[in-house]
């Protein structure tokens, strides 16, 4: 598990409990100059029993959707590379993601939910897709958001193999699996 690996390597502080993480997301102040907090939740790891409807209703929700076949190709490619290989199709999280989407759709106001299709909305027409996301979040769109400097992201180093292409990228581009 992530916790076991962190304990063995000493690379990161221990993760708080799931409940503590939920509380921090809802109550922690934003850093100075920031108006949006992004939390990427992997549906496979959601603890639905600890997520209340009231908690969900505090936030705006963006679902970034990708063609399932492409997701599975990526999971397989990344999961079978390197020293510690692992691939389990059940861990794709499709069922959990659908359950989460249905729940958010059921308990949250429609104006707090946005779904974007990654290939069409971000890769094919990046400016329009990112502008839609910015409008939804209430932050100004700036064309400089479409390009960036390639860089190593320290927080991603724990998950070697999963983010190398993103770290080398300098803009939105199709993923080749």
Helices and strands as residue ranges (DSSP letters): H 2-9, H 18-27, G 43-45, G 48-50, H 53-56, E 61-65, H 68-79, G 89-92, H 94-107, G 110-112, E 113-117, I 118-124, H 126-137, G 143-146, G 154-159, H 164-168
